[in-house]
Amino acid sequence: MFTGLIRELAEVVSYDNEILTLRASYRPEIGDSIAVNGACLTVVFTDGETFGVELADETRGVIALENLKGRVHIEPAMRMGDRFEGHIVQGHIDTTGTVERIERRTNGTDLFISLPREFLRYIVPKGSIAVDGVSLTVNEVTDRGFRVTIIPHTFRETLFGGYRIGTRVNIETDLFARYVANILEKEKRSGRVDWETVERFQALY
């Protein structure tokens, strides 16, 4: 489990035979889980200042592979007793989104990101979302995607400053929104949806 708070920007050394080699100040152990641009990956080797993580077929099929160059966001998995901030992030990428518009504001930058229509039901106004592994709040849901506002500190300390129109990003929707939507869909198919069910899920969320 992760929080969506980036530990550092790691340098991509190479990506070969589905092994991504990174250089970072963080020193993981073999077998550790680490989120790279939001995708939970397993450390398979360490070598001084570098370490390698392996990308499975499922991961390669859903993430923005073209971004595995230059620098990437990394976050180690939470440990028991760690302070919990951000929001609950699994490191399971749902889909990729595309940056459609960037608007500078007085104290922040708005990113408008589109995504496949089937994932829109998991996007909730003022709900949580992870973009390339960064925990953010959804400020607006549009008919094509959503808008998030990046504060200056986050803009400086992450890859967001390098995003351009057309940049693809990894998206993990809110864990609770996915669970509630899935349960409600099953209830709907069985014909058992009622206000008591809706209120029960709302209380859990």
C-alpha positions in Angstrom: 0.0 0.0 0.0 1.1 3.5 -0.8 0.1 7.1 0.1 0.6 8.9 -3.2 3.4 11.1 -1.7 6.5 10.9 -3.9 9.8 10.0 -2.1 12.0 11.3 -4.9 12.6 11.5 -8.6 14.7 8.6 -9.7 16.9 8.5 -12.8 16.2 5.8 -15.4 19.4 4.1 -16.3 18.0 1.5 -18.7 14.9 -0.4 -19.6 15.8 -3.8 -21.2 14.2 -7.2 -21.2 11.3 -5.9 -19.1 13.7 -4.8 -16.3 13.8 -1.1 -15.4 17.0 -0.1 -13.8 16.9 3.1 -11.7 19.4 5.3 -9.8 18.2 6.9 -6.6 19.3 7.9 -3.2 16.7 5.5 -1.8 18.1 2.0 -1.1 15.5 -0.8 -1.4 16.0 -4.5 -0.7 15.4 -7.3 -3.1 11.7 -8.2 -2.9 10.6 -4.7 -1.8 7.6 -3.1 -3.4 8.1 0.3 -4.9 5.7 2.5 -6.9 7.2 3.8 -10.2 5.0 6.5 -11.7 2.3 5.0 -9.6 2.7 1.3 -10.7 3.6 -1.1 -7.9 6.7 -3.1 -9.0 9.0 -5.5 -7.2 12.7 -4.9 -6.7 14.6 -7.8 -8.3 18.2 -6.7 -7.9 20.3 -4.0 -6.2 23.8 -2.8 -7.2 25.3 0.0 -5.3 23.5 3.2 -6.4 21.1 1.4 -8.7 18.3 -1.1 -8.4 16.0 -2.9 -10.9 12.3 -3.6 -10.9 10.5 -6.0 -13.2 7.4 -5.2 -15.3 4.9 -8.0 -15.9 2.8 -8.3 -19.0 -0.3 -6.9 -17.2 1.6 -3.8 -16.1 3.2 -3.2 -19.5 -0.3 -3.4 -21.1 -1.8 -0.7 -19.0 0.8 1.9 -18.2 2.4 4.7 -20.2 5.6 2.9 -21.1 6.9 5.9 -23.1 7.5 7.7 -19.8 10.0 5.2 -18.5 12.9 7.4 -19.4 14.7 10.4 -17.9 13.2 10.7 -14.4 10.3 8.9 -12.8 8.4 9.2 -9.5 9.2 6.6 -6.9 7.5 5.8 -3.6 8.4 2.9 -1.3 5.5 0.8 0.1 4.3 1.9 3.5 5.7 0.1 6.5 3.8 -0.7 9.7 3.8 2.4 11.9 4.4 4.9 9.1 2.5 8.1 9.3 -0.4 8.0 7.0 -0.9 11.0 4.7 -2.1 11.4 1.1 -4.8 8.7 0.5 -4.9 4.9 0.1 -3.1 4.0 -3.1 -2.6 0.4 -4.2 -0.2 0.9 -7.0 -2.6 -0.8 -9.4 -3.0 1.4 -12.5 -6.5 1.3 -13.9 -5.8 3.1 -17.2 -3.9 6.0 -18.8 -5.2 9.5 -19.1 -4.1 12.2 -21.5 -3.3 15.8 -20.6 -5.7 17.9 -22.7 -5.3 21.4 -21.2 -3.0 23.2 -18.8 -4.0 26.5 -17.2 -1.8 28.6 -15.0 -3.5 30.1 -12.0 -2.3 32.7 -9.4 -1.3 30.0 -6.9 -1.3 26.7 -8.8 -1.7 25.0 -12.2 -4.8 23.2 -13.4 -4.5 20.0 -15.4 -7.4 18.8 -17.4 -7.0 15.1 -18.1 -9.2 12.9 -20.3 -9.6 9.2 -19.8 -11.6 6.3 -21.3 -15.3 6.7 -20.7 -15.7 3.5 -18.7 -13.5 4.9 -15.9 -15.5 8.1 -15.5 -17.9 6.5 -13.0 -15.0 6.1 -10.5 -14.1 9.8 -10.6 -15.9 11.8 -7.9 -15.8 15.6 -7.3 -13.6 16.3 -4.3 -12.6 12.6 -4.3 -9.1 11.2 -4.5 -7.1 10.2 -7.6 -3.5 9.3 -8.2 -1.8 10.7 -11.3 1.6 9.1 -12.0 1.5 8.0 -8.4 0.8 11.5 -7.0 -2.2 11.8 -4.6 -4.5 14.5 -5.8 -8.0 15.9 -5.2 -10.5 15.9 -8.1 -11.7 19.5 -8.3 -14.0 19.0 -11.3 -15.4 16.1 -13.3 -16.0 16.8 -17.0 -17.7 14.8 -19.7 -14.3 13.6 -20.8 -12.3 13.4 -17.6 -11.4 15.6 -14.7 -9.5 18.6 -13.5 -6.9 18.7 -10.7 -5.0 21.7 -9.3 -1.3 21.4 -8.7 0.1 23.6 -6.0 3.5 25.3 -6.7 5.5 23.0 -4.3 4.2 19.8 -6.0 4.7 21.4 -9.4 8.4 22.0 -8.6 9.1 18.7 -6.9 7.4 16.3 -9.4 7.4 15.7 -13.1 4.2 17.8 -13.5 6.3 20.8 -14.7 7.3 18.8 -17.8 3.8 17.7 -18.8 2.6 19.0 -22.2 -0.6 18.7 -24.1 -0.9 15.1 -25.2 1.3 13.7 -22.4 -0.1 10.3 -21.2 -0.2 9.6 -17.5 -0.9 6.6 -15.3 -4.2 6.8 -13.5 -5.3 5.0 -10.4 -8.9 5.8 -9.4 -10.1 6.0 -5.8 -10.1 2.6 -4.1 -13.4 3.1 -2.3 -15.1 4.5 -5.4 -14.2 1.3 -7.3 -15.5 -0.9 -4.6 -18.7 0.9 -4.1 -19.3 1.0 -7.9 -18.6 -2.7 -8.2 -20.9 -3.7 -5.3 -23.7 -1.4 -6.5 -23.5 -2.9 -10.0 -23.9 -6.4 -8.6 -26.8 -5.2 -6.5 -28.4 -3.6 -9.5 -28.1 -6.8 -11.6 -29.7 -8.8 -8.8 -32.5 -6.2 -8.5 -31.8 -5.5 -4.8 -30.8 -1.8 -5.0 -32.7 0.3 -2.5 -32.0 3.5 -0.4 -30.9 1.4 2.6 -28.1 -0.1 0.4 -27.1 3.2 -1.0 -26.9 4.8 2.5 -24.9 1.9 3.9 -22.3 2.2 1.2 -22.2 6.0 1.6 -21.5 5.6 5.3 -18.7 3.2 4.6 -17.2 5.6 2.0 
